[in-house]
Amino acid sequence: MNFLFAFLLSSVPSAISTPAVSGTISTLAAPNTAQPDEVDRLIAAGRAELDAGRAEQAQVLFEEADAKTGSHMRTRVWVLRSWIDQGRYNDAFDQMELLERAGAKGAAVDYIFGMGSYRRALDNIAAGGSSTVQLALVDAANHLKGATDGDPDLFDDAFTPLAHAAWLAHEPSQLKLAINSAELGTKARPKSHNASYVHGLVLAWQTIEAAGREDEKTKQAAAKKGLTAFAKAAKLLPEDKSTVSNRAEYHLQAATLALWIPDKDLAAREYAQAMGSDPSKVDFGVIWGALAGGENGVAFFVTCLEDAKAQYLKRWGDKTKGDATLLWWLGYAQTETGAYEEADKNLEQAVQKWPAYENAYWYQALARYRAENYVGAAEALEVWWGKNPASLVAMIKGNPELHIGIVYYTQGKCYAAGPTGVAQAAVCAEILCGVEPTKWERWNDLGLFSRDSGFLLKRSSKKKEDQARAEDYFERSLEAYKKGMDLAPEQAGLYNDAAVILHYYLLRDFEQAMTWYSKSQNLAVKALANPDLKDFERTRTEIAKRDSADNLKKIRKLIQKRKKSNERDKKTDDGAPLSLAD
């Protein structure tokens, strides 16, 4: 898609529903019998309604005038014109063809066929476009040129559609026609914001065409006039919220044109105006590409968006959701400039206003990470993990080398922070298990951090719900170690650590715990006999051998003690007398 076509969709009017088609078809009628000034007054009033976008009201006035002339071509053309603005261009074509067969010709015929073809092309574009669009635009331009050449004063409202049709068709041979028609359109309708807007589009076309020929003088002159036209279009808009979409469009096109000068500062101001009016009209990725490059480019982008945010708040207040995308991009950029606290706030607002922007939690975590608030970073990740684990995993896997490193480093820093960070270290470990579920080391980390989280919670709070949560941590720790065993059955430490959970924390299944301690011993002895065992593995295996041996002694004593206690209880149950010595 070329530069000009980038304007296309934003410059097409919205579709209008089609009224029912009249069954009566008029042809050329008897001579006019009404007073000319009365008919002229009705036509003038109807055209004013057309200019205001009230085609139905215009039709009523035109039909009244048409009745007074007996459907003379002088008035009938305006009835058909009102149909076109209501989407009834096919009906208008049918009647004009009948009128042509009855002898009608000249500028009025071209006017109806030109305006109808133009409107049909716009509706076609709005519906997604088809192979007939270009033909309709060329037809429109040809007929409208005939109308304006034939009677430029009567059909002066055709100059702007002619220029727009030529611009949309983008035939190089029609550039001069488009420029002249656009200028005449602004003279015919000096208070029309749309006429000035189309004038700006055509001048942008001239700017690009001159740039292609390396004609710097023409390029700069056309760009300057185009910027003036867009500014005038925005100024002519009523100062109310119903016009924000058009206002954003006009400033957006001015920003794009400013980049051709090039004037990056002006482009930034125009982009800010567009975003501050209606952020939904803006492609933030395009603006990022236009402003964020080069030295201090991201800071320049941030300044632009901060300006846009201020304008949006002034216009709309802070209770709307329309600025969610703006806030997301502002927060994202601020993570790159070092404004971490501001980034955190803007990203939080963005995702609260628009929950689908859940990757805001990642950049929120990144801002805190870069600010060395590692527990806070893990907390942001925990929110996303709780809402949508799959999407967080997908985000991390999008750049695994970098993103896994960030989560892993955060995990380590949280654990190193002591009691205040252990639970968040467990969150990071759980996330990494989701990202790399086949790595036993991830499950080992989850087992350790879950165990310690449960221990700290159980010791620090006697509340029933906290004690229950502590038990949940222990259960999760056990399952993590068992998963690690499945993935790496040769790792002695996993068996010892899983047995520890049963032995010291869950206080159950002591026979299973003793079996795992024994297996840890056997695996450790076997591994340590390997002379090629790496130093790190050797150290870890020696610890497992030492701990499992110590724990094995303790659990054997515990099992023996419980066995004796059970035997004593059994004697008591059989009726044997209790002794105080017992």
RARARA-V19356 format. One line per field, one symbol per residue. ss: DSSP state (2 for helix, 1 for strand, 0 for the rest). phi: phi as a letter, one per 40 degrees, with the letter a starting at -180 (. if undefined). burial: # if it has 16 or more other ideal C-beta (glycine too) atoms within 10 Angstrom, else .. A space follows every 10 residues. Layout:
# RARARA-V19356
ss: ???
phi: ???
burial: ???
This chain:
# RARARA-V19356
ss: 0002222022 2000000000 0000000000 0000022222 2222222222 2000222222 2222222220 0022222222 2222000022 2222222222 2000002222 2222222222 2222220000 0022222222 2222222222 0000000222 2222222220 0222222222 2222222200 0022222222 2222222222 2200022222 2222222222 2222220000 2222222222 2222222200 0002222222 2222222022 2002222222 2000002222 2222222222 2222220000 0002222222 2222222002 2222222222 2220000002 2222222222 0002222222 2222222022 2222222002 2222222222 2222220222 0222222222 2222200002 2222222222 2222222222 0002222222 2222222222 2222222000 0222222222 2222220002 2222222222 2222222200 0000222222 2222222222 2222222222 2222222222 2220000000 00
phi: .cdccccdcc bccccbcccc ccccbcbdbc dcbccdcccc cccccccccc ccgbccccdd cccccccccg fcddbcdccc cccdcbgccc cccccccccc cchcagcccc cccccccccc ccccccchga cccdccccdc cccccccccc acccbccccc dccccccccf cdcbdcdccc ccccccccbc bcccccccdc ccccdcdccc cccfccccdc cccccccccc ccdcccccca ccbcccdccc cccccccccc ccbcccdccc cccccccadc cbcccccdcc bccgcgcccc ccdccccccc cccccbgbcc bccdcdcccc cdcccccgcc ccddcccccc cccbdccccd ccccccccdc cgcccccccc ccccdccadc ccdcccccad cccccccccc dccccccgdc bccccccdcc cccccbcccc cccccccccc dccccccccc abcdcccccc ccdccccccc ccccdccbcc cccccccccd cccbbcfafc cccccccccc dccccccccc ccccdccccc cccccccccc cccccccccc cccccccccc cccchcccbc cc
burial: ......##.. ##........ .....#.#.. .#.#....#. .##.###.## ....#.###. ######.### ########## #########. ###.##..#. ...#..#### ########## #####..... ..#..##### ########.# #..####### ########## ...##.#### ######.##. .######### ########## #.......#. .##.###.## ####.##... ..##.##### ########## ..##.##### #########. ##.#..##.# ##....#### #########. ##..##.... ..######## #######.## .######### #.##..#### #########. #.######## #####..... .##.##.... ..##.###.# #.###..... ########## ######...# .######### ########.. ........## ..##.##### #####.#... ########## ###.##...# ..##.##### #.##..##.. .........# #..##.###. ##..#..... .......... .......... ..
